[in-house]
Amino acid sequence: MHSAARSRSKLPDVGTTIFTVIGQLAAEHDALNLSQGAPNFAPDPHLIEHVADAMRAGHNQYAPMAGTHALREALAAKAETLYGAHYDPASEVTVVASASEGLYAAISALVHAGDEVIYFEPSFDSYAPIVRLQGATPVAIKLAQPDFRVNWDEVAAAINPRTRMIIVNTPHNPTATIFDEEDIARLTALTRDTDIVILSDEVYEHVVFDGAHHHSMARHRALAERSVIVSSFGKSYHVTGWRVGYCLAPAELMEEIRKVHQFMMFSADTPMQHAFAAALAQPESYLGLGAFYERKRDLLTRALEGSRFELLPSAGSFFMLARFRGFSNERDSDFVLRLIRDARVATIPLSAFYSDGTDDGLIRLSFSKDDDTLLEGARRLCSI
């Protein structure tokens, strides 16, 4: 069919995401999927029953735009208990249709044409495109090698009167690093007495390892006052396909975010909101998540001890990085394709998380999989 209308792309250099491409290749080659941060195991059956109960009780129509009252109350109580932060459920907590929607609504609402937004690479792939769609400029600052820490002196040099937002992500995807006290102190100092908004992607807030604690922006008053926190039920409850997340922010910022949210989705899925409200009444439903994934991290680490890969530390999230430069000089994208074809294991090249395609010979492995998948994936990787 010939179209009379011609379109002019807002993102001419953006194609299908690497996750879709790798997923399709993995399916073609019947490869084990260690690429995607999506569990391949079932959630708690009680959570599914909560959804079914909500449906049977008639909760099948639109929820309130900002989220069900019970869920917003539960989220406010959780933030107070975990981080000592008070958020008004009526005006400072919003349930969104996935953390991805929360990120989009926050950036769209608060960033204007001509603004600049600082973010850190390697990064989750949606940040920069969303910023560009607002007519704003994403400013990428590379995390410092070899341990992928923020170089705050570079951040200081990048801040100027056009800087509207800094996007942070801890625990970090894809490098599995976490913020520490020094990071918090520097971020606080750099944003004090400015109008800079912090957008904090905290979808892995409960997946922190080795006795560390999560430095939510909510935990630090000076940062909470200028931060939009985005988190995800999908990551915390092994239900990434349910697409429900939430935002926490001061009322003045949240008012603007809700203006965008109401025209994007209006409201998130109703029965799932009732189920998550019930789940949050049992804090053990998320407080054990760090230990659960730490065990999986350690299982995969031990299983790869006989491989030729150099594994980088994983302090949080579902991921670890593996270096292959010690035995191959291939581009990371070519190496990943060879792993899919020859070892039948799907991973992600780290270059996919850089706007300029930086290739340091690293791949990202996900351990959000059942133990049999992790062990078989490791066995195949050891054969490379």
N, C-alpha and C positions, 0 to 999 in steps of 0.2 A: 504494500500500500504506500502511495506517495503522499507525503504531508505537505500542505500548503504553508504551514506555520514553521518557522525556524526558531530554534532555541539558542540562547547564548549562555553557556555554562557558567555558573558561579564558582565551580570548582573544577576547572578544565584539566587539572593535573591529577585529579583523584579518581582512582578506579575502584574495582572491587577490593574489599579489605583482604589482607593477608590471611585472616582467619577463615574466610570463605574459600579462598583459593586452596589453602592447605587442606581444609576439610574435604573439598571435592577430590583432590589428589589422593588423600588417605582412603577415601571410599573406593576410588578406582583401583587402588593397589591392595585393598583389604589390609591397610596398615593400622597398627595400634595407635590410638590417638593420645599422645602425651603433649599435644600442642595447645588445646583449649582449656581455659580455666573453668570448666564445667564438669561437675562430678558425674561419674557413670554409675553411681549407686543410688539406692532409693533413699528418700527423706524419711524422717520419723513417721510411722504410720498414723500416730495420733494427730499429726499436723494435717494429713489428708482427711482424716475423720472430721477435724474441725471445719475444713472447707465444705465437706459433704453436709455436715450439720447446719452450717450457715445457709447453704443452698436450700435444704429441706425446710428451714425456718423462714424462707421467703426473701432472703437477702440477695436478690438477683437483679436489682435495678441500680441506677446510679447512686453511688455514695456521695456524701457531701463533697464539694469541690476540694476542700483542704484535707479530706480524709475523715474516716469515722471518728467520732468523739473518743470512743474507747481506745482506739489505737494511738491517737495523738496524746491522750493522757498517759498511756503506757510508755510511749517514747520519751515524754518529758520526765517521767519518773525514772526511767532507765538512765537518762543523761545526768540526772541529779545524783543517783546512787553511784554510778561509775566515775563521773567526772566532777561532781560537785557543782554542776552548772544548772541554773534555773532557766528553763524555757517555758514561756506561757503557751499551753497547748492551743489556745484560741488563736494566737497571732504569730507564733514563732516556730511552729511545727507544721510541716506540710507533707502529706503522703503523696508520692509521685509514681507514675507508671514506669518504674525502673530508675536506677541511678543514672543511666544514660539520659533519660528525660530530665532528671534533676539538674544534671550538668548543663544541658542545653538551655533549660529555662533560666538558670542562674546567669549564664553568660549572656544570653539574649536580653535579659531584663536589665543587666547592670553595666554592660559594655556598649559603648557607642562608637559610631564611625569616627575614625581618627585616633581612637584610643590605642594603647599598647598593652599587651598582656604577656607577662613573663611566665614561662613554664619550663620544665626541666626534661631534657632528653637523655636517654631513651624514655619515651612516654607512651601512655595509652593513646591510641591513634585518633581519638575523636576531639581532643582539646583544640589543636590548631585549626582544623577545618571549621569548627563551630565559631571560633574567634573570627576567622576570615569571613564567614557568612554575615557577620555584623558590620563589615566594612572596617574592621579593626586589624591591627598588626600583631600576630603572635611573635614573641621574642624568645627564641630557644636558647637556653643555657645548658651546656652539656655537663652532666654529672662527672666529677673528677675520677679518673682511673687511678689505681686499679680497684678501688673499693666503692666507687660510685657514690661519693658524698657530694653534697652541695658545696660549691665554692661561693661563699657568701660575699667575698670581695667582688666577684664578677657580678653578683646580683646588685650590689651597691652601685657598681659602675653603670649598670643597665637602667637603673631607676632614673626617671626624668619626669617633667610635668605631665607628660602624656600617659604615664603608667597608671592604669586604672585597676589592674588586678594582677595578683600572683596566684598561680595554680600550684598547689602542693598535693602530694599523694603519698600517704604513709599508712600502713606498709605499702611499699612501692611495687607497682607492676611496670616493667618486668624484672627489675634487678633484685627484688626481695630484700631491700634495705629498709631501715626504719629511722625515723627522726629520733635524736637524742636531746638532752638538755641544752647542749650548745646550739643545735639547730633552732630550737625554740627561742633561745636568748637572742640569737642574731636576727631571726625573723621579727621578733618583737621590737628590737631596736631599729631595724630598717623601716618598719611601717609606722612607728610611733609618730604622732602629730602629722599624719598624712591622710589623704582620702582613699588610700589603696584598700581595695577589698581583697580578702584572701578566700579563694575557693579551694576547700579542702576535700579531696576525694578520699574518703575513709571506708571504702567498701570492704576492706580486709581488717577492720578495726579489732575483730576478735581473734585474728590469726597471727599472733605474735608469739615468738618462741624463746626458749632458754631463760625463762624467768623475767624477761623484760616486760615493761608495760607500755601500752599504746599512748602516745602523746597526741591525743585528740586536741584540736583547737579549742574544744569546749573546756578542757582541763585548765586552760590558761586565760584568765579573765581579760587581759589586755588584747589577746588575739580573738577571743570569743566575740568581743564587741565589734569586730570588723570582719568576721568570718561567716561564710556560708558553708556548712558541713553537709556533704552528700554521702549517704550510705545505702546499703543494699540488703534486703531480706533474702534475696536469691543466693548471695554468697554465704550468708550466715546459716541458712536452713537447707542448703543443698537443693534449691528449687529455682535455678536460674531462669527457667522457662516461664515462671509465674509473673515476672516483670513487675515487681513492686519494690520501691525504695522510699527514701524519705530525705527531707531537708530540714536542717535546723539553722536558724538565723535570727538576728535581732529583728524586731517587728518592722522597722523602717525598710530594711532590705527585703524581708519576706513579703511585704506588701507588693513590691514590684515583681518579685518572682511569681507570686500567685496570679498577677495580671497576665503573664505569659502562659503559665501552666493551665489556666482555665480555657485558653484557646487552643492549646495543643492536645490535651487529653480530657480536660475538665476534671475527671477523677480516675483513680486507679481501680483495679478490679475489686468489686465489693466483697464477695465471699472470702477472698484471700485476706482482705483486711481484717475481717472478723477472726479468721484463723490465726493470724499473726498476733492480734491482741490477746488471744487465749494463750498462745505460745510464750509471749513475753511475761505472762504471769508466773512462768516457771523459769527463773533466771538460768538454771542449769542447762536449759535448751541452747544457750549460746556461750555460757561461760566455760564450757569444756572444749570449745572449738579449737583453741590453741594447742592443747595437749593432743587432741585427735589428729590434727594435721602435722604436728611435730613428729608424731610416731610415723606418719607416712613419709615425711621428709627423711627421717633416719632410715626407714626401710629402703627407700630408693638409693640413698647415699651408700649404705652398706652393699647393696646389690650391684652398684657400679664401681666398687673398689677394684675389681679386676679389669676394668676398662682402660682405654687410653685417654679418656677425658679427664680434664682438670675441673673439678667442681668448685664453684665459688660459694661462699657462705650464704645461707638463706636465713634471714632473721625474722621473716614474716611473709605472709601471702601464701598462695598455692604453688609458688614457683621456685625454681633454682636455675642458675645459669651454668652452662658447661662449655669449657674452652676446648677447641679441637685443633688449634694452631700447632700444637706439639707434634701432630702427625699428618696434618694436611694443610696445604696452602690454598685450597679452593675458596672461592667466594662463599660466604655463609649461605646465600640463597641456593647455590649449586650443591653445597654439601647437604642441605636439608632435602633437596630433591633426591639426591643419591640415597640418603637414609630411608626415604619413603620407598624408593624402588628396590634397593638392595637389602635393607634390614627390615623393611615394612614397619617402620616406626615414624610417626609424624611428630615433628617439633616445629618451632618457629625460629627463623633467623633473627638475631637481634637487630640487624640493619633495618628491619621493617619498622622499628620503633624510633627511627631517626628521620628527620625531614630531608637530610642530605645523604641518607643511605650509608652512614658510617659503618664500616665493617671491621670489627675487632676479633673475628674468628670465634664468635660466641653464639650458642643457641639457647633458647628457653625451653625448659622442661616443666610440665605441669604434673604435680603429684596429687591432684584432686581426683584420684582414680582408686578403684578397689585394689586390694593387695595383689591379687593374681595378675591384673593388668600391669601393675608396677614391676612385679618380678619378671614377667615375660618380656616387658619392654626393656628392662635392664639386661636381660639375657641376650636379647637381639643387639642392643647397643654394644655389649661386650664383644660381639663378633666382628665389629667394624675395625 
